[in-house]
Amino acid sequence: MTVIGEEGTTKLLLGNEAIARGAIEAGAHLVTGYPGTPSTEVIETLAAVAKETGMKVQWAVNEKVAVEVATGVAWTGLRAMATMKNAGLNVASDSVLSIAYSGTEGGLIFYVADDPATHAGMAEQDDRLFAKFAALPMLEPSDPQEAKEMVVAAFEISEKNKVPVMLRSTTNTAHMFGDVVFGPVKKLNRTPTYSRDIRRYTKAGPAWCMEQHASLIEKTKKAGKDADEFNRLELTDSKVGVITAGAPWNLLKEAMIRHGLNVSTLKIGVINPLPEEKIRKLLERVDSVLILEELEPLIEDYVLRILGEMGKKVKVYGKIDGTTSPVGEFDQAIVERALGKVLGKNLTPAVDPERQKLIEKAKSLSLRRPITFCAGCPHMGTYLSMLRAMRKLKYSREDVIITGDIGCTILGMNPPFDACWTEVAMGASIGLGNGFERSGIKKPVIAAIGDSTFYHAGIPALIDAVWNQTKIVVAVMDNSIVAMTGHQPTPGSGYTTTGEAAKAVKAEEIARGCGVEHVVVVDPYDVEKATEAFVEALQYNGPSVIVLRRLCAITAIRRKAIGKPLVIDEEKCTGCMTCVKTLSCSALVPVGKKVRINPDVCIGCRICAAVCPVKAIGEGSQHE
């Protein structure tokens, strides 16, 4: 959905699209970030309209760099935003904490999308806690309209108080649809300027650091007051109150309408600093309060502290007493059960028989789909070659440690490859591999890492391997795209976020520049050559890098850069199922005792032809 439109226009937008629209309305000069669900659509949306808006929109090599680039822009008096998923904030945190102390000149937003229930993440980290220990203001919207409004307000508040503002969403808010009314677009037309202020922009001594810290605390307090309009208190005669924030607010509203409830509510939009005055007002009116917040009991802990200061006895329902769980995200049933507990009523949602029938029918129609590679994925050729090389050298799968990494490469952990078995964080495959080798294990160690992950966080660990003379094989699985997150470009893709031609940064050049002497580039579709490359690397006495380069299969399909579907000669096929058992490619379909290739799925990669023991797989002209 385009986010271009006149003031007063109403459009149905994703939460992330609404955030993008907010950046446009606020006159942001630059938005940057690293791809990561559930935050990705902000930059994708802005990149699609960058020429119309004149905004600079770019993917960064990682979140730390994104934060630094955005800050550099903001320190010249222009407006900027950096976007990231929850794990990305961990990468950026070193810079974020220091930048917080220095503050900003132009409006500066750090947008982080958390992921309760880990739909696309690895940890249910609650980055509201980060804002608290970073002493930064944080806003959290509950719907797309509010998301857009908060972005516009956050830029103003950031500039007024000279402090970066964090904007937090969750998967539900980032990916929910809602009507958004467009506001006016600011045309700031500012000239970048800067002041050389080492007392503010450096951390040269404890006195300056503490001075900056004290200043940050005061600025954040003022920012909280400036954003207080997003904390909405509605008091009734009820002795029951509910405090909530973010996506759960929508579930609460639904429950109140459905059951005709008239409880007092406080919808918190400013997560840091929390609105103490409004919390106190609600607590003064009630005998019991329900705290509806996903993940950690941040608001609940604050409420308990205030009650201690007030000396008032109010029953608090939340995570500490087990009313709600610190794990997962909320749904309507969870919220209504919690409300029922507080009110002493049975508010269990009524089951609509017709709806339940449809749900059961949908379940019966769902197909089991193995977690494996796409048809023609070059990573199949990589893992096949890796395992073949191990067998040639008389190693079993258990003999060789294969560390995995973030992205499509980790799918090698599943059958039929059963290869890599670790997944920690971006770039961790190489560091872990270094550690396994340093432990004294005599068998080979292989680190399997994607190209974007290598650029993002793998390079320091590779330098560490060279420096410490670690015998490790690093397999850079280069499909020239950030595939699993949505096919965004990498530094090696040869074009920018907005489609302009750019110099392709090659992984092999980086490896050689890091001091790796054994560097090989192969095509993973060429199983024979790729296997030989692994055989040589596994026997090399030192760090080695194999770059396995072939475009992502889905990207190749979109670019019409694929081969003709292969066919199986039924007379030659013995029904041994070697192709299916070895690759589990979705284009290979067992039919009776033999196998056929689905021409609608096959892209002609020929990896299956390389494993067929009777050479029954080939091009149509030879096998029809």
TAHU-V126957 format. One line per field, one symbol per residue. phi: phi as a letter, one per 20 degrees, with the letter a starting at -180 (. if undefined). psi: psi as a letter, one per 20 degrees, with the letter a starting at -180 (. if undefined). Layout:
BEGIN
phi = ???
psi = ???
END
This chain:
BEGIN
phi = .fderfgnfdcecfgffffffffffemfebccrcgafddgfgffffffcfffemfecbfdfafffgfffffgfffeneebbddaegfffffeggfgfffgffmbdegcddecdebgmlfbccbefdffffgffemdfcdcedbgffffffffffffffffdlcfdeddccgfffdeeafcefdfefdeleefcbcecffeeccfafffffffffffgfffgfffffdffeeddcecefedccdbbmgggfffggffffdmecffcceeddfbfffgffffffffecdbcdddbemfefffgfffffffffmdecfddaefenfcdedndecfffffffffffemcedggfefgfffffffffffefdfcfebffgnfffffffffgffffffemdefffdededbfoggffffefeelefbcbdagnfgfffggfgfffofeffccddbfffffffbefgffffffgeleebddeeeedmaeffepmefdgefnbegenffbfeeeffffgfffofedccdceffeffffffffgfffefeqfccdeddaggffffffeldceegecdfffefemfmgfffedlffeedfcmecccdfffdfdmfmffffdffdledafgfecf
psi = pqjprqpippqoqqghhhgghhhghikphqpraqpopkihighgghhhjhhhhjqppqqrhrhgggghghggghijirqqqpqqrghhhghihghghghghhbrfrpppoppormpjlhjaiqlqojhhghgiikqqpqorirgghgghhgghhgghgggjlpqpppprrggghjqqqpppqaqppnhlqpprqpnnhhhjrliqhggghghgggggghhghhghhjihioopoqaiqjpqpprqbhhhhhgggghghjlqlqqqoopiohpqqngghgggghhiriqpponpqdqlghgggghgghhhhkqoppppchhjjgrqjparqahggghggghggikqokppqooggghghghghghiqqpoqnaqqpjphhghghggghggghhjkqrhhhppopraqahhiiiirqigleqjqogrpiigggggggghhijphrqppooqrghhghgjhgghghhgggjlpnqoooonnjkqnghijlqqrijhjrahjjqqqppophhhgghhijphnpqproihnhghhghghgghhipmrpqppooppqpgghgghjllraqqrrpohhhpikijggghhhkpiioopocjaqqpoiihpjkhjhhhhioijlipaqghij.
END
